[in-house]
């Protein structure tokens, strides 16, 4: 087997791993859309805020320390302790559940029955509020996230591929862990959505808020539930992206890469989010490998959006999305 073909196979595997990370973010978008029928612009910032909160709790950072020091002239930054990773993750998940309750109580409750564009604009405002609040609460410096996940070259894959092909594949252990976690999340969320009473209620709420209320479905409970689940998914995505590239405010921009994933997989399909992520991940890596050198490189910045545009023209509901037919 030629070296170019082996390198292409390695690029494909790394593209699959990158696609899983994109899909983790897209999952949160799908959950919110299935429950409310809107695109949650704040999902990327939720991943950032969850990761900031996790690091802050883990390292014993004093919340709002910069503000406290500026007002009172003190010099406090950290508590005299650190929190074990598993406890910090549980506490951060609790914070995201509390965040979901606050969103429902002070935002969504007042927007029942409003046009989708109103709800979408509310998530834009929420995104900018969360980003600023996270800055004030935890600071804007880049933070290192370490929850004990393996990272670096997977020596087993490197050794096996070298023995088979004479060329060792570089696959990051963290990417493998992310793939396993994403698979478990998709399985759990699909079962929940399709077979649980709450999952069916969630779909009813997405179809018509007023009709769901008229048959006794608690809209407030469903919204708190789905935003809590989306917050947990955002925490998982924040952990993976934070462990890979550090917890920094550019992390919120991963929401932009999730857009093409959703357009390919469909806004209403949980498995579609994974398939779309894998297509985007592999596609942009192979396109850069094959075509990038011919046109100056940097194709990863725009390939996903061009592919999404093609899908919007020929199949706007995505591969697995539901085709909506409105009768007039």
VODREN-136311 format. One record per residue (C-alpha): residue in one letter; z, y, x. Coordinates in pm, 1 decimal, decimal comma. Each point is the difference from the previous one (the first is absolute). Example, Ala and Ser with C-alpha at 12.3 -4.5 7.8 and 13.67 -1.06 7.14 Angstrom:
residues 2
["A" [780,0 -450,0 1230,0]]
["S" [-66,0 344,0 137,0]]
This chain:
residues 328
["X" [0,0 0,0 0,0]]
["X" [-100,6 338,6 142,4]]
["X" [260,4 254,2 103,3]]
["X" [-139,2 258,0 -245,7]]
["X" [38,8 -243,4 -290,3]]
["X" [355,6 -84,6 106,1]]
["X" [84,5 368,7 23,9]]
["X" [-145,6 51,5 -348,8]]
["X" [223,0 -281,5 -129,2]]
["X" [303,7 167,5 159,2]]
["X" [-98,6 333,9 -155,2]]
["X" [-31,0 -171,0 -340,0]]
["X" [348,4 -149,7 24,2]]
["X" [149,2 334,2 100,0]]
["X" [-188,4 160,9 -287,5]]
["X" [160,2 -248,3 -240,4]]
["X" [342,3 91,2 136,7]]
["X" [-68,3 373,5 -36,4]]
["X" [-128,2 -58,8 -351,3]]
["X" [330,7 -158,6 -97,5]]
["X" [182,8 318,7 101,2]]
["X" [-240,5 208,9 -210,0]]
["X" [53,7 -236,4 -290,9]]
["X" [379,4 37,2 16,8]]
["X" [-37,4 369,7 -75,6]]
["X" [-262,1 -63,2 -268,9]]
["X" [237,2 -236,5 -181,2]]
["X" [230,6 288,3 -87,9]]
["X" [-291,1 195,9 -147,6]]
["X" [-103,5 -297,4 -213,3]]
["X" [351,2 -49,6 -138,4]]
["X" [36,3 363,2 -109,7]]
["X" [-351,4 6,6 -145,8]]
["X" [62,1 -317,5 -201,3]]
["X" [317,9 150,2 -146,2]]
["X" [-112,5 354,3 -74,5]]
["X" [-377,1 13,0 35,6]]
["X" [18,7 267,0 271,1]]
["X" [-67,3 14,2 371,0]]
["X" [329,8 58,4 181,2]]
["X" [-88,2 248,3 272,5]]
["X" [357,3 -24,3 131,8]]
["X" [-19,8 -367,6 102,4]]
["X" [-77,9 73,7 365,4]]
["X" [287,0 249,2 17,9]]
["X" [226,3 -259,8 -162,4]]
["X" [-76,1 -232,9 291,5]]
["X" [81,2 281,8 243,4]]
["X" [323,1 93,9 -179,6]]
["X" [110,6 -364,9 -20,9]]
["X" [-59,0 -49,1 373,6]]
["X" [181,5 326,1 85,2]]
["X" [295,5 -104,5 -214,7]]
["X" [11,9 -345,4 158,2]]
["X" [0,2 140,8 354,1]]
["X" [257,9 264,2 -92,7]]
["X" [238,6 -256,2 -150,0]]
["X" [-57,3 -248,1 281,2]]
["X" [71,8 253,3 273,3]]
["X" [295,5 158,9 -181,0]]
["X" [-170,8 337,8 -26,1]]
["X" [178,8 268,2 -202,0]]
["X" [-224,3 103,9 -293,0]]
["X" [-92,0 370,2 -2,0]]
["X" [161,8 41,3 344,4]]
["X" [-246,0 273,5 103,2]]
["X" [76,5 198,3 -315,8]]
["X" [375,9 -51,5 35,2]]
["X" [-6,6 109,2 363,4]]
["X" [-206,5 310,6 -81,5]]
["X" [234,2 107,9 -279,8]]
["X" [338,6 -78,4 153,5]]
["X" [-79,9 26,7 371,5]]
["X" [104,9 -359,3 63,2]]
["X" [-163,8 -255,9 229,6]]
["X" [11,5 -328,5 -187,8]]
["X" [-287,7 -244,5 -5,3]]
["X" [124,5 -359,2 -24,5]]
["X" [292,9 -196,0 -135,1]]
["X" [189,4 -207,8 261,2]]
["X" [-158,5 -324,2 -120,5]]
["X" [-329,4 -177,5 -53,9]]
["X" [-91,4 -216,5 -296,5]]
["X" [-146,5 -353,7 39,6]]
["X" [-366,3 -21,2 -93,8]]
["X" [38,8 -225,0 -305,6]]
["X" [272,1 221,0 -150,4]]
["X" [-204,8 312,3 77,4]]
["X" [-300,8 -152,7 -180,0]]
["X" [213,8 -81,4 -305,9]]
["X" [143,4 352,7 -6,0]]
["X" [-346,6 154,7 42,1]]
["X" [-126,3 -214,9 -289,1]]
["X" [293,0 128,8 -206,5]]
["X" [-101,2 356,9 82,8]]
["X" [-354,9 -71,2 -123,7]]
["X" [139,1 -141,3 -326,6]]
["X" [207,2 316,5 -39,3]]
["X" [-312,8 202,2 70,8]]
["X" [-184,4 -190,6 -275,3]]
["X" [277,8 83,9 -247,2]]
["X" [-15,0 368,7 92,8]]
["X" [-379,4 9,8 -36,9]]
["X" [21,5 -151,8 -346,5]]
["X" [290,5 218,1 -114,4]]
["X" [-122,8 336,4 123,7]]
["X" [-380,6 -36,8 3,3]]
["X" [-154,2 -288,0 -192,8]]
["X" [230,7 24,1 -303,0]]
["X" [-135,9 345,1 -74,1]]
["X" [-365,5 -101,4 35,0]]
["X" [-25,1 -283,7 -253,8]]
["X" [-329,1 24,0 -186,7]]
["X" [-144,4 265,6 230,8]]
["X" [-356,2 -32,5 137,9]]
["X" [-35,2 -209,5 316,2]]
["X" [-97,0 305,7 204,6]]
["X" [342,7 153,2 -72,7]]
["X" [174,9 -310,3 130,1]]
["X" [-227,1 -4,1 305,4]]
["X" [80,1 362,9 78,7]]
["X" [369,7 -83,6 -34,2]]
["X" [-34,2 -267,7 270,9]]
["X" [-169,4 255,0 229,7]]
["X" [296,6 233,7 -40,2]]
["X" [235,9 -292,8 52,5]]
["X" [-178,5 -94,6 322,7]]
["X" [39,6 344,6 155,5]]
["X" [359,8 25,1 -118,6]]
["X" [88,5 -337,9 154,1]]
["X" [-166,7 87,5 329,1]]
["X" [194,6 324,5 27,7]]
["X" [322,1 -161,4 -118,0]]
["X" [-39,8 -280,3 255,0]]
["X" [-52,5 258,1 274,5]]
["X" [318,7 186,6 -94,8]]
["X" [199,3 -319,5 -48,2]]
["X" [-97,9 -197,2 310,6]]
["X" [-187,1 240,0 231,7]]
["X" [-365,1 9,9 100,4]]
["X" [11,6 -165,8 342,6]]
["X" [-175,2 -333,5 57,5]]
["X" [243,9 -288,3 -41,4]]
["X" [-5,1 -354,5 134,2]]
["X" [42,9 -271,1 -261,8]]
["X" [134,8 -336,0 114,7]]
["X" [116,8 -252,6 -259,2]]
["X" [-44,4 -303,5 222,8]]
["X" [-358,6 -82,5 -93,0]]
["X" [-199,8 -171,5 277,0]]
["X" [-274,0 206,3 160,0]]
["X" [-247,0 -27,4 282,9]]
["X" [-246,5 -272,9 94,1]]
["X" [31,1 -332,1 -181,2]]
["X" [-5,6 -232,6 298,8]]
["X" [-65,1 -312,3 -207,8]]
["X" [-324,8 136,7 -144,5]]
["X" [-96,3 138,8 339,4]]
["X" [56,9 -337,9 169,0]]
["X" [-169,5 -210,2 -268,8]]
["X" [-311,3 218,2 -19,4]]
["X" [-22,4 15,2 377,8]]
["X" [16,6 -381,8 21,0]]
["X" [-262,8 -36,5 -272,5]]
["X" [-243,6 275,8 88,0]]
["X" [99,1 123,6 346,0]]
["X" [85,4 334,4 -159,7]]
["X" [348,3 91,3 -121,4]]
["X" [26,5 192,8 -329,0]]
["X" [243,9 291,9 -6,3]]
["X" [184,6 -11,6 -334,5]]
["X" [317,7 204,5 -49,8]]
["X" [304,6 -189,5 -126,6]]
["X" [87,1 294,7 -224,1]]
["X" [-337,6 -27,0 -173,7]]
["X" [61,6 -369,2 -67,2]]
["X" [341,1 76,6 -151,2]]
["X" [-158,0 270,9 -216,5]]
["X" [-262,1 -247,3 -123,6]]
["X" [265,7 -253,8 -100,5]]
["X" [212,8 262,5 -175,5]]
["X" [-303,7 141,8 -182,5]]
["X" [-96,0 -347,7 -122,3]]
["X" [353,2 -59,1 -134,1]]
["X" [5,8 341,9 -168,6]]
["X" [-336,1 -56,1 -168,5]]
["X" [106,1 -342,5 -127,1]]
["X" [329,7 134,1 -136,3]]
["X" [-155,1 308,1 -160,7]]
["X" [-284,3 -198,0 -156,1]]
["X" [243,6 -246,3 -156,7]]
["X" [216,3 288,7 -121,4]]
["X" [-294,7 188,3 -149,1]]
["X" [-163,2 -296,0 -172,4]]
["X" [288,7 -218,1 -116,0]]
["X" [312,5 213,4 -48,5]]
["X" [96,2 191,8 -314,2]]
["X" [37,5 318,7 206,3]]
["X" [-344,6 -53,0 152,4]]
["X" [-162,6 -18,5 -342,9]]
["X" [194,9 305,7 -110,7]]
["X" [-122,6 179,0 310,7]]
["X" [-361,7 -59,6 -97,4]]
["X" [68,7 117,1 -354,7]]
["X" [147,5 325,3 130,2]]
["X" [-308,0 57,3 214,3]]
["X" [-229,1 -41,2 -302,8]]
["X" [179,9 242,4 -232,0]]
["X" [339,7 166,9 46,8]]
["X" [48,5 83,0 -367,5]]
["X" [-106,5 -344,2 -123,4]]
["X" [236,0 -167,7 248,2]]
["X" [287,2 212,3 -128,9]]
["X" [-86,8 -85,0 -360,9]]
["X" [45,2 -374,4 60,5]]
["X" [338,1 41,5 164,5]]
["X" [-91,0 2,1 369,5]]
["X" [232,5 222,2 200,4]]
["X" [-236,1 229,7 183,4]]
["X" [282,2 138,7 213,3]]
["X" [111,1 -346,2 114,4]]
["X" [-356,4 -107,8 84,7]]
["X" [-63,2 313,8 203,9]]
["X" [327,7 -34,3 192,1]]
["X" [-79,1 -366,9 62,8]]
["X" [-354,3 52,7 123,9]]
["X" [87,3 302,7 213,9]]
["X" [285,8 -203,2 150,9]]
["X" [-238,4 -284,1 85,6]]
["X" [-252,7 247,8 137,1]]
["X" [279,7 157,2 204,5]]
["X" [87,5 -341,2 145,2]]
["X" [-367,4 -62,8 83,6]]
["X" [-8,8 345,0 161,8]]
["X" [307,3 -96,8 205,2]]
["X" [-172,8 -317,6 120,6]]
["X" [-315,1 194,5 87,4]]
["X" [209,1 266,5 174,6]]
["X" [176,1 -266,1 206,4]]
["X" [-327,6 -158,3 111,0]]
["X" [-178,5 326,6 78,1]]
["X" [314,7 155,1 151,4]]
["X" [59,0 -299,5 226,2]]
["X" [-364,8 11,2 106,6]]
["X" [-50,0 371,5 67,7]]
["X" [339,6 167,8 -35,7]]
["X" [143,1 184,4 -299,1]]
["X" [-177,2 334,2 -5,5]]
["X" [-122,0 231,4 -274,0]]
["X" [-362,4 -99,5 51,2]]
["X" [110,3 -330,8 -154,6]]
["X" [-49,1 160,2 -342,2]]
["X" [-374,9 20,6 70,0]]
["X" [-34,8 -378,0 -26,9]]
["X" [-34,9 69,5 -373,0]]
["X" [-346,7 135,3 74,7]]
["X" [-108,0 -330,5 154,7]]
["X" [134,1 -181,9 -305,6]]
["X" [-248,3 184,2 -224,0]]
["X" [-307,0 -200,4 111,9]]
["X" [209,2 -317,3 -27,1]]
["X" [73,0 77,1 -365,5]]
["X" [-361,6 87,5 -74,3]]
["X" [-113,7 -333,9 136,7]]
["X" [273,5 -220,2 -145,6]]
["X" [52,9 183,7 -327,2]]
["X" [284,4 226,1 -109,2]]
["X" [147,8 -262,2 -233,6]]
["X" [-11,7 -313,1 214,6]]
["X" [284,2 -105,9 229,1]]
["X" [-206,9 -271,9 177,0]]
["X" [-286,3 251,3 10,2]]
["X" [213,7 231,2 215,9]]
["X" [28,7 -274,0 260,5]]
["X" [-368,2 -98,1 -13,7]]
["X" [-103,7 365,2 18,7]]
["X" [228,1 57,9 297,3]]
["X" [-144,2 -298,3 184,5]]
["X" [-357,8 112,8 -67,6]]
["X" [74,5 351,1 124,2]]
["X" [190,7 -124,5 305,6]]
["X" [-267,5 -247,6 109,6]]
["X" [-290,2 224,9 -97,8]]
["X" [110,0 302,4 199,0]]
["X" [79,9 -209,0 308,2]]
["X" [-330,1 -189,5 -2,1]]
["X" [-199,0 314,9 -76,4]]
["X" [161,5 177,7 293,9]]
["X" [-67,5 -304,6 220,3]]
["X" [-366,1 -39,6 -99,1]]
["X" [-119,6 349,1 -92,6]]
["X" [257,6 236,4 150,8]]
["X" [-137,2 -3,6 356,8]]
["X" [-347,9 87,1 -132,3]]
["X" [108,4 312,8 -189,1]]
["X" [280,1 133,2 218,0]]
["X" [297,6 -196,3 -134,0]]
["X" [291,0 117,5 -218,8]]
["X" [-154,8 -171,4 -304,2]]
["X" [344,7 -121,2 -111,5]]
["X" [72,9 353,5 -121,4]]
["X" [-268,4 -9,8 -269,6]]
["X" [-131,5 -353,7 -50,0]]
["X" [256,9 -91,7 -269,0]]
["X" [-84,6 306,3 -208,4]]
["X" [-375,4 -61,4 18,0]]
["X" [53,0 -360,5 -107,7]]
["X" [222,3 118,7 -286,1]]
["X" [-272,2 246,4 -107,0]]
["X" [-251,8 -283,7 -21,2]]
["X" [240,9 -195,7 -220,9]]
["X" [55,7 303,1 -223,1]]
["X" [-375,1 23,2 -59,9]]
["X" [-65,8 -367,2 -76,3]]
["X" [337,5 -137,4 -115,4]]
["X" [243,3 284,4 -77,4]]
["X" [275,7 -230,8 -127,6]]
["X" [13,8 -184,6 334,3]]
["X" [-27,3 -372,1 66,6]]
["X" [297,7 -102,4 -212,3]]
["X" [67,4 307,2 -213,6]]
["X" [-26,3 -0,5 -377,5]]
["X" [-310,0 162,9 -146,6]]
["X" [127,4 249,7 -253,0]]
["X" [-207,7 36,8 -316,2]]
["X" [90,1 287,6 -231,2]]
["X" [-119,5 -4,6 -359,5]]
["X" [-84,3 332,9 -157,5]]
